[in-house]
Amino acid sequence: MSALAWVAFIICAGAVALHYASTGDSHFLLYAIPGLILLLVIPMVLAWMSRRSFAQADEQFSTKASTCKIGKIGPAMVGDIVRISGEVQKISFVWLNRPHFHIKDKTAQIRVIMFTAPANKVVVGDRVEAVGIVMKYPLTKARLVISAVSVKRIGD
């Protein structure tokens, strides 16, 4: 679950507690407590569904992915399914549950974007293998990134 989902839950739980403390209306809790539970359950279910979809996509993409060095990835490869390996230099956007892994091999570095948390915990310094589609970075369009279906530690 992302940090934003937890913040929303905490704010709403605080509002429910304040309202109940000021009014003492227990009928209000009949609606508020199930609402709070849904604020926890819905993001967890969506994350589970997303991870499951990514696992299925990984099974399909893994057989089609061509292994390549990061330095060989160029504009002509946009839309190609690739498999890269390297060391994680930096991880960003984890708090949104949309991690961006900056992966470096001997030839170059590239950003690998996932739209859900990977199945296993990946930290800076890990050697990983990523499978995904080469695409233009949505914010700049000048830089290439990999939209990954999996990022897995290797060499454990």
FENGIRA-V204458 format. One record per helix or strand of 3 or more residues. SS is the DSSP state (2 for helix, 1 for strand). FROM is the first residue (numbers start at 0). TO is the last residue. If there is no record, write none. Layout:
[[SS,FROM,TO] [SS,FROM,TO]]
This chain:
[[2,2,22] [2,25,63] [2,69,71] [2,74,76] [1,80,91] [2,93,95] [1,99,103] [1,108,112] [1,126,135] [1,143,152]]
